[in-house]
Amino acid sequence: MLWVNLIMDTFAALALATEPPQDDILDRQPYKKDAPIVTEVMWRNVFGHAIYQALIIVAIIFGGQSYLCHPYDQLTLEGDLINPYYTKNHYETQTAIDTWISQDFAAN
């Protein structure tokens, strides 16, 4: 934990230390005591980015399979040329399923 804290604080301190000071920083009026820390512009940016990222992640989750790659059922059920891991011969047949069911009932 100490190592992470040292690394994170060191890079932040170096970034702030190497930034040149602004000449007009002392000319700015101080903020009021009751002024909010998070302004309306900040809230708008936070909620705007949250909505944008939620829309993108929903699009990727629900539409990504058809837009970004081939659907899995087409890869496994159509051709050997598309899917190198085609396992048509390894699918369970009805006789194998019936055998497993009968063995399960026999064991109970």
N, C-alpha and C positions, 0 to 999 in steps of 0.2 A: 504494500500500500504506500509506503514511503517512497519507493522508487517511482511509482506512477505519479505521485504528487510532485516529486522533484522534477520529473521530465515535463509534466504539463505546466507547472509554474515557471520553469526556466524558459521555455519557448514563448510563453505569454509575456514574461518580463523583458525578454530580448526584443520582441516585437514592439512593445511600448517604448523601450529605451532607444531604439534606433529610429523612431519616428521623430521628425523635426518638430519643435514646438511652434504653435501658431502665434503670430504677433498680436492678433486682436483678441486673444483669450481674456485678457484683463479688462477690455473695454465692454464686455458683455455684462448686462445687468444680472444680478443673482435671481434665482427662482424664488417664488413665494413659498412660505412654509407649507401651505395646504395644496400646493400644485401636485398633480398626480405624477408618479414616476413613469407609468406607462401612459403615453398620450393616445389621443384618438387615432392618430395616423399609425401608431404602432399596433393598436388593436385591429385596425382595418387590415394591415399587412399580415398579422398573425392569422386572422380568420380567413382572409383571402387565400393565403398559402395552404391552410388546412383544407379548405374546400377544394382547391386545385389538386392537392395531393390525394385526397380521398377519391376524387373522380378518376384520376389516373390509375390508382391502385384497383379500383372497382373495374375499370376497363381492362386492365391486365388480368385480373382474376377471372372474370366472366367471359371476356372475349379474346384473351390471349392465346388460347389453344387453337382457335380457328385463324387468327391473324398472324401470330408469331411462329407457329410450327404446324406440322401436320397433325390432325386429330389422331388420337391413339387407336381408336377402333379401325380407322382406315389403314393404319400401319400394320396392325396385327392380322386383319382379316382379308386384306386384298392381295398384295403381291409380294413375292420373295425379293424382288429387286429393290423395293423401297426400304424394307426393314431387314437389316442383316441379322437381327436376333429373332427371326420369325419362328414361332414355336407351335406351328399348326399340329405337329405330331404329338405334342406334349399336352394338349388339351384333354380333359377328361371326357371319356365316351360314356354313353348311357349304361353300357354293361359294367364299366368300372364303378360308376356311381351306385348301381344296384348291388354290386358285390360289397362295397364299403358299407352300405346301409344294412345289408343282411349280416355282415360280420359285427356291426355295432349292436344290432338287436340281439345277436347271439351272445355277445359278451355281457349284456345286461341281463 
